[in-house]
Amino acid sequence: MKKYLLLILLSIAIIIVVYLAVLLNKGVCPLISRPVSKTIEYISTEKSDTLFEKASLLLKSRKDNEALAVYEEILSIEPANIDALWGKAEVLRRSRDYGHSEDLLNQILKINPGHVSSLISLSFIRYKDTRLNEALQLVKRALKAERLDNDNEALGYVMLGMINSRRSQQGWFFEKITYGMQIKRHFLKAKALASDLPEISLALGTFYLLAPPIAGGNLEEALKELDAAVKIAPDFATVNARLAQAYKKKGDLDKYNFYLKKTRELDPENEVLRELNI
């Protein structure tokens, strides 16, 4: 009798141990506290997601210093957060710190070669360095990505338009025509994908402003696009600079001086100011 009782008790004990092991593996064991690291990981991920959404909105409106502070906060929680690393690299790129930006972007692409935002940012750096073939290959990689959201696809087409514009400027007569005919098409494609990105309205507005009328230039369309961009991102220095240029062309010197002054306050070394020698 005692032998059977011991066997029953042993069976019950085994069942209890197995049950507790299953619950512990799921992290819900009522008798043993969940490991602290799992709790911290859960809270950190939730917090970083909220912070990343905030940083993305700041980045879109070109409040870059505020965005950088949020990305740094995310990285203090999750040092390997690729999207936050990209955000930091993008702010550095915008501030023309191309070396440090490129280092971060290369670090990201070693971990995830298909990180679309990093491919596009690195493409811009290659474009600025007049390495147009490399810039084009990076954009093509980005546009072939399986998971491609509208914003990144639109920015990819903006880059294609910019690369074709540069090639048109540098090429001979036939190349000027061939590449020049593709610029507006790429910018309009970008506009159709994501009309609320200031970079897209800037690109299209700049095209309308600088292109000769025979190639699609139109001052009123330029002002329309640039005004849309500055409403989305009032602190976008290059938009303000192009608006100053457009209003000078229109003959509105009050608005020309307003946007010129604002550009100098936002970014005294802005490339458009250097381009116009003002």
C-alpha positions in Angstrom: 0.0 0.0 0.0 2.8 2.4 1.0 4.6 1.5 -2.3 1.5 2.5 -4.4 1.1 5.7 -2.3 4.7 6.7 -3.0 4.3 6.0 -6.7 1.2 8.3 -6.8 3.0 11.1 -4.9 6.0 10.8 -7.2 3.8 11.0 -10.3 2.1 14.1 -8.9 5.5 15.7 -8.2 6.7 15.0 -11.7 3.5 16.6 -13.2 3.9 19.7 -11.0 7.6 20.1 -12.0 6.8 19.8 -15.7 3.9 22.2 -15.3 6.1 24.8 -13.5 8.8 24.4 -16.2 6.4 25.1 -19.0 5.1 28.2 -17.2 8.6 29.4 -16.4 9.6 29.1 -20.1 6.6 31.3 -21.0 7.6 33.8 -18.3 4.2 33.5 -16.4 5.1 31.1 -13.6 3.0 32.2 -10.6 5.6 30.9 -8.1 8.8 32.3 -9.6 9.2 35.9 -10.6 9.9 36.7 -14.2 13.6 37.5 -14.9 14.2 41.3 -14.5 15.9 41.5 -17.9 12.8 40.3 -19.7 10.7 43.0 -18.0 13.2 45.7 -18.9 13.4 44.5 -22.5 9.6 44.7 -22.8 9.4 48.2 -21.4 12.3 49.4 -23.4 10.9 48.2 -26.7 7.5 49.8 -26.0 9.2 53.1 -25.0 11.6 53.1 -27.9 8.7 52.6 -30.4 6.9 55.7 -29.0 10.1 57.7 -29.0 10.9 56.7 -32.6 7.5 57.9 -33.8 8.2 61.2 -32.1 11.6 61.4 -33.7 10.3 60.6 -37.1 7.8 63.5 -37.0 10.5 65.9 -35.8 12.8 64.7 -38.6 10.1 65.1 -41.2 9.5 68.7 -40.1 13.3 69.3 -40.2 13.6 69.9 -36.5 16.8 68.0 -36.6 18.4 68.9 -33.3 15.3 67.9 -31.4 15.1 64.7 -33.5 18.7 63.9 -32.7 18.1 64.2 -28.9 15.2 61.7 -29.2 17.3 59.2 -31.3 20.1 59.5 -28.7 17.6 58.7 -26.0 16.5 55.6 -27.9 20.1 54.5 -28.3 20.6 54.9 -24.6 17.9 52.2 -24.1 18.7 50.1 -27.2 22.3 50.8 -28.4 21.8 48.4 -31.4 18.5 49.9 -32.6 19.2 50.2 -36.4 16.4 52.7 -37.1 17.7 55.0 -34.4 21.2 54.7 -35.7 19.9 55.6 -39.1 18.1 58.6 -37.7 21.3 59.9 -36.1 23.2 59.3 -39.4 20.5 61.2 -41.3 20.8 64.2 -39.0 24.6 64.1 -39.4 24.1 64.0 -43.2 21.8 67.0 -43.2 24.3 68.9 -41.2 27.0 68.0 -43.8 28.9 65.8 -41.4 29.2 63.3 -44.2 32.1 61.3 -42.8 30.5 60.4 -39.5 27.1 59.8 -41.2 28.7 57.4 -43.7 30.5 55.5 -40.9 27.1 54.9 -39.2 25.4 54.0 -42.4 28.0 51.5 -43.3 27.7 50.0 -39.8 24.0 49.6 -40.4 24.4 48.1 -43.8 26.8 45.5 -42.5 24.1 44.3 -40.1 21.2 44.7 -42.6 22.4 45.2 -46.2 18.8 45.8 -47.2 18.0 48.7 -44.8 16.3 51.0 -47.3 16.6 54.3 -45.5 20.3 53.8 -45.1 20.7 53.0 -48.8 19.0 56.2 -49.8 20.9 58.3 -47.3 24.2 56.8 -48.5 23.1 57.4 -52.1 22.8 61.1 -51.3 26.3 61.2 -49.9 27.6 59.5 -53.0 25.7 62.0 -55.1 27.2 65.0 -53.2 30.6 63.5 -53.8 29.8 63.2 -57.6 30.1 59.4 -57.5 26.9 59.2 -59.5 27.2 55.5 -60.6 27.5 54.4 -57.0 24.6 56.7 -56.0 22.5 55.1 -58.7 23.3 51.6 -57.7 22.4 52.3 -54.1 19.0 53.8 -55.2 18.3 50.8 -57.4 19.0 48.5 -54.4 16.6 50.5 -52.3 13.8 50.5 -54.9 14.1 46.7 -55.3 13.5 46.1 -51.6 10.6 43.7 -50.8 9.2 45.8 -48.1 9.3 49.4 -49.4 7.0 52.0 -47.9 5.7 55.0 -49.9 8.0 57.5 -48.3 11.2 55.7 -49.0 10.0 54.8 -52.5 9.3 58.5 -53.1 12.7 59.5 -51.8 14.3 57.0 -54.1 12.6 58.6 -57.1 13.7 62.0 -55.9 17.3 60.7 -55.9 16.8 59.3 -59.4 15.7 62.8 -60.5 18.6 64.5 -58.8 21.1 62.0 -60.4 19.6 62.6 -63.8 19.8 66.3 -63.3 23.4 66.2 -62.4 24.2 63.9 -65.4 22.2 66.3 -67.7 24.3 69.2 -66.4 27.6 67.4 -66.9 26.8 65.7 -70.2 27.1 66.6 -73.8 24.1 67.7 -75.9 22.6 64.3 -76.4 23.1 63.4 -72.7 21.5 66.7 -71.6 18.4 65.8 -73.6 18.3 62.1 -72.6 18.8 62.7 -68.9 17.0 66.0 -68.7 13.7 64.4 -70.0 13.7 62.0 -67.0 14.0 64.5 -64.2 10.5 65.8 -64.0 9.0 62.3 -64.5 10.9 61.0 -61.4 9.9 64.0 -59.3 6.2 63.7 -60.3 6.3 59.9 -59.5 7.7 60.8 -56.0 4.9 63.4 -55.6 2.3 60.8 -56.4 3.7 58.5 -53.8 4.2 60.9 -50.9 3.0 64.4 -51.4 3.5 65.4 -47.7 7.3 65.1 -47.7 9.1 68.5 -47.9 12.0 67.0 -49.8 9.7 66.1 -52.7 8.1 69.6 -52.9 11.6 71.1 -52.7 12.8 68.9 -55.6 9.8 69.6 -57.8 9.8 73.3 -56.9 13.5 73.6 -57.7 13.0 71.9 -61.0 10.2 74.3 -62.0 12.3 77.2 -60.8 15.6 76.4 -62.6 14.4 74.6 -65.8 13.9 76.7 -68.9 10.3 77.1 -69.9 10.8 74.9 -73.0 11.8 72.0 -70.6 8.9 72.6 -68.1 10.1 75.5 -66.0 7.3 77.5 -64.5 7.8 80.2 -61.8 4.2 80.0 -60.4 4.4 76.2 -60.1 7.8 76.6 -58.4 6.3 79.0 -55.8 3.4 76.6 -55.3 5.6 73.6 -54.5 8.1 75.6 -52.4 5.3 77.2 -50.4 3.9 73.7 -49.7 7.4 72.6 -48.5 7.9 75.5 -46.1 4.5 74.9 -44.6 5.5 71.3 -43.8 9.0 72.2 -42.6 9.4 75.9 -41.8 13.0 75.3 -40.6 14.1 73.6 -43.8 16.9 76.1 -44.8 17.2 75.0 -48.4 13.5 75.5 -49.0 13.7 79.0 -47.6 16.7 79.7 -49.8 14.9 78.5 -53.0 11.9 80.6 -52.0 14.1 83.7 -51.7 15.5 82.9 -55.2 12.0 82.4 -56.6 10.6 85.6 -55.1 13.6 87.6 -56.4 12.8 86.2 -59.8 9.2 87.2 -59.4 10.2 90.7 -58.4 8.8 90.5 -54.8 11.8 91.9 -52.9 10.0 92.0 -49.5 9.5 88.2 -49.6 13.0 87.8 -51.1 14.6 89.5 -48.1 12.3 87.7 -45.7 13.3 84.2 -46.8 16.9 85.2 -47.4 17.2 86.5 -43.8 15.5 83.3 -42.5 17.9 81.1 -44.5 20.9 82.9 -43.0 19.5 82.4 -39.5 18.9 78.7 -40.0 22.0 77.8 -42.0 24.6 80.5 -42.9 26.6 77.9 -44.9 23.6 76.7 -46.9 24.7 75.5 -50.3 22.1 77.5 -52.2 23.4 80.7 -50.6 26.8 79.8 -51.9 25.4 78.8 -55.3 23.7 82.2 -55.6 26.7 84.0 -54.0 24.4 85.9 -51.6 
